[in-house]
Amino acid sequence: MTNSSDDAGSERAGTETCVDCGTALASSQRYCLQCGARSGPLPAVVADRVETLKERGRRYGTDRANGKPAAPADVSAGAKGDSEKGGPWSFMPSPQVAAIAVMALLAAGVVLGSVTNPLAQGAGAASIILEMGGSGATESEPEEPAAEASGYAAETPTLGASPEVPLAAPLEAPAEPEAAPPPAQLPPELPEEEVLPEIKHVFLIMLDGHGYDEAFGKESPAPYLAKTLAGEGKLLANYYAVAQSGLANEIALLSGQGPTPQTVLNCPEYTAITPGTVSAEGQVEGDGCLYSAEAKTLPGQLAAAELSWKAYVEDIANGAAAGQPTTCRHPGLGGADPNAVSLPGDAFETWRNPFVYFASLTESPECAESDVGFDQLAPDLKKAEDTPSFSYIVPNACHDGSETPCAPEQPAGLATAEGFLEAVVPAITASPAYKEEGGLIAITFDQALQGEPEPDTSSCCATPEYPNLPAPPAPTSAEPTTSGPIKSTGGGGQVGMLLISPYLAPGTVEEDAYYNHFSFLRSVEELFGLEPLGYAAEPALTGFEPSLFDASPEESTVKAPPQASPPR
């Protein structure tokens, strides 16, 4: 420590300029800020200490030069003369260089403190800029160990530090992370919507002239249909025809069109419907049998959707001997139908083939390709790609179950359909299209028995009043009352429908739902993603619900045949 009273600089109040560079100095200033020169002599204690160090260095240097160990320094001896003459201690830095070295050591401590301080590390401390004045002499900065040897400890820089060490940017505490938003509230899970199964092939077998109890009751003359096949499928008990005519019901099932006076008679003369205007409901109005090209059909929908259809009509080719076509067979426009009834050797009946009553089909080459003989069914069943999406299968007058014999001394009645069904149904269920791509077989009747003694004219399912027929008579008090959607008149009676599919629980009866031929058309259209046509689009009408299909292909097994309920 030095005593301020020993410092000569404190006694030189009159000195005003530096002796080296002439810079003006304050009365208490010891060193020149411009050139670094000291103003006035060193204090006596400091001067003695410097001379002692110089003497020790001079002796050490001399001994090292002579190859001898250095002698102990005589700290009592003065060394002023040696310092004036130079020598081994002449390497001591000038005051300017010493001042720069001290400031460099301070800067190194500041930088080291800013790097190791946790706050600076976390907040990304800005670089520290040092500005120093001097004579312009540059010296290499001492390494970090030199700072430790000099006794200066590195300190963390803080706001308000010495103006000689300004901060380039203020230090900021790390920002606290924003609180995570609460998880979004998910809507409640809705029950999975039921959908129809992926059925790609529908096979419709159309029989003739029997009601539900006659066909599926305990006394049915067709045990293969009523028991064997019923044990393999699901029986729709409340299924109804929509008109009192075979042809009118078949046309309704293909197009949603209501009957005309001529279609009710099974079209004895092949004439066009006139005037043929189309109502807002899509009904072709007038009388006749041949619907104009404006009337839409299920085959036309399938073709537009790039799906295939075929009608397999038994004995359609038997007219070749008489010069008639072997496919798409129909009478000439305006003439009488020679095949209104079966003939010897030709059990084909035109009105059993509803496809030829639409000009949109008969005027297209597609009719000749798709309205073919029954013998084409077996080859088409061999490959799934050759099997149509919709197949309409028609037995001839000898095998359709009609009560009218196809020829004199030939059997008649429902038993005649047994052999036909025994050949057709197993062939379909064994086909790749049915097993691998999803198949549905539907067996029904065009209408119930309309002859004496008790014709069945009942209907269901909001059957409309057909514009081409006279208004039905008002019911009398003697007629039995009905409940629900059943009406005693206006339709073709309760015929029932048997469905066979891997998606249906076998050996079951559906008695709660009500269907008719318009419902079946709508169901087929929904299975293939098509819009409902004609009366199939009635809002009060429903097709097959997804709940009807209550089995999977793996679960479907044959069960005991169901017992038919009595007719309504």
Secondary structure, DSSP 8 states (H G I E B T S, - for coil): ---TTT-GGGG-TT--B-TTT--B--TT--B-TTT--BSS---HHHHHHHHHHHHHHHHHHHHHHTTS------TTS--HHHHHH--GGGGS--HHHHHHHHHHHHHHHHHHHHHH-HHHHHHT---B-----SSS-------HHHHHHTT-------TT--TTS-BSS-------------------------------EEEEEEE-S--HHHHHSTT-S-HIIIIIIGGGSEEESSEE-SSSSHHHHHHHHHH-----HHHHTT-SB--B-EEEEE-TTS-EEEESSBB-TTS--HHHHHHHTT--EEEEETTGGGGGGGT--SSS----TTSB-TTSS-BTTB---GGG-GGGGBHHHHTSHHHHHHEEEGGGHHHHTSSGGGS-SEEEEE--TTTS--SS-SSTT---SGGGGHHHHHHHHHHHHTSHHHHHHTEEEEEEESS---SSS-----B-SS----TTS-------TTS----TT-BSSSS--B--EEEE-TTS-TTEEE-S--EEHHHHHHHHHHHTT----GGGG-TT-----GGG----TTT-------------
